[in-house]
Amino acid sequence: MILCIAEKPSAGRDIAQVIGATTRRDGYMEGNGYCVTWTFGHLCQLKDPADYTPYWRAWSLSRLPMIPQRFGIKLIQDSGVEAQFQVIKSLVAKAEYVINCGDAGQEGELIQRWVLQLAECKIPIKRLWLSSMTQEAIREAFQNLKPSQDYERLYHAGLARAIGDWLLGINGTRLYTLKYGGNSYDRQMLSVGRVQTPTLALIVDRHEEITNFVSEPYWEIKTLYRGALFASTKGRYQSAEEATSVMEQIADSDLYIRDLNKRKGSEGPPRLFDLTSLQVEANKKFAYAADDTLSIIQSLYEKRLVTYPRVDTTYLTDDIYPKCPGILAALPAPYAELAQPLRGHKLRKSKKVFDASKVTDHHAIIPTGERPGGLSPQEYNIYDLIVRRFIAVFYPDMKYEQTTVMAEVEEIEFKATGRVILDEGWRVVFAKEEPAEEGKEENEDTNKDLPPFVVGEHGPHKPDLLEKQTRPPRYYTEATLLTAMETAGKLVEDEELQEAMKQKGIGRPSTRAAIIETLLKRRYIRKERKNLIPTELGIRLIHTIKNELLKSVQLTGEWEYKLRLIDKGEYKAADFLSELKSMLCDMVLEVKNS
């Protein structure tokens, strides 16, 4: 008998159907020489401190840091978990070999390896690697089973992450709670984490930047000539006297057109989605919480409508390209109409879409071509975002003409710009609903249409003096916070640079939403409309933590980068943990002596 172990019952049933294991048993399916069973996500966890020694049961500063000689795992205490584990263990004892059918990623590998360790598995293990749950994908994956050893580095990276989070989370939480949480009668739990604390620090720093911001007035001069709005190239005037003086200087003089420049440009379609960019877009467009979007996309994946969702790349591998015409052809209305102009033509193959060097475990999120049915409104909204992005990447670029007009009044220079769309290109796929980027404002000086100007012409104009105020930065929303986590706290708008900085983002795409939810549940932050505001407790915690490394987004980004290198075989898990233990010992000593 061959034993297949999936990560969830729903995945187990889909796999069982394809390989002919159709007889239902208690906790598994059987048939055609296979047994298919499943976990419920995590069945195991790292042991608690007291499991290593009773000495660590009591919370005491003198007993920190707690660093086990060797980490161990145990079953999660739950009757359902224990019953399902016994099913798995009994099947392992009877099997010829095991096929690991867990989610194809770092966490999925860790879940399965821990279960098989506790089940005392001594038989060979093979790996089923799925990027979607369609029957075709499952059959193809079974024809290309890999040795479990091929994913050893993936497991080591996941294990290093889990141990690192245990070391810093448990020691840091006890350390700061005991030192600063108050006396034993009314002690306030102060939770600390490798990703949680830097993320909270981002929110607190932004809040204090806004709170301490002092608004200052400035003045702008603009003028209307032949229906076109010109702005002074000086930009901001810092005093009313200077701005008024300029107004008096130009009020009764003609405006002269000095230069005229037209250039044609193009803009490519938006990138395909990874999990974070999908969560960002769903938050902007539908105000969905990141955690909700993750649940919705997971549901769509389990319904075989989209590919594996917990990904951190916006690229596809070259082997996906031949499958794309079939996916497009299978899409239902209204997407079939949008895909119609692409049929009968060779599909565009852009390096911004197809680049195997930018793909590790999984490619970007795309539709599978399966027809949707019975979707909730929320599921439809997310599915719609994914499908339209997929169609758009095969459309031509949007083409436009940019016009810049330079003018002068009494040696004061003015500029007007105008942009005219010549060819909508990919924009037709979004029905003019593509949302503006969060934090980017429409340029009020850009004219949609400019009249035909001639160099040397001149005439009267209508100047206007506008008094404005400098504005503080905006509070983080879930969308902007996710982007900041992905780029290690940097304010990055350039798409190429954003892609490059993902290597050092904090947290994984699949856990960033959970980090935000944890901060909300522990009342370190609160939501005010879409804004994320730190509470007094959250602010106090960040002020209490004097260790800048613990709060450093950049340092945590470096750790994430090293975890990726472990997966690639370019860095040792032992070195990562050694660095973390050294930092932990320094932190404990520093806080004890403070």
ABEGO torsion letter per residue (X at the ends): XBBBBBABAAAAAAAAAAAGBABBBBGBBBEGGBBBBBBBEBABBBBBAAAABAAAABBBAAAOBBBBABBBBBBBBBAAAAAAAAAAAAAAAABABBBBABBBBAAAAAAAAAAAAAAGBABBBBBBBBABABAAAAAAAAAABBBAAAAAAAAAAAAAAAAAAAAAAAAAAAAAAAAAAEBAAABBBBBBBAAAAAAAAAAAAAAAAAAABBBBBBBBBBBBBGGBBBBBAAEBBABAAAAAAAAAAAAABBBBBABBBBBBBBBBBBBBBBAAAAAAAAAAAAGBBAAAAAAAAAAAAAAGABBBABBABABBBAAAAAAAAAAAAABBOAAAAAAAAABGBBBBBBAAABBAAABBABBBBBBAGBBBBGBBAAAAAAAAAAAAAAAAAABBBBBBBBBBBBBBBGGBBBBBBBBBBABAEAAAAAGGABBBBBGBBBBAABBABBBBBBBGBBEBBBBBBBBBBBBBBBBBBAAAAAAAAAAGGBBBABAAAAAAAAAABBEBAAAAAAAAAAAAAAGABBBBEABBBBBAAAAAAAAABABAAAABAAAAAAAAAAAAAAAAGABBAAAAAAAAAAAAAAAAAAAAAX
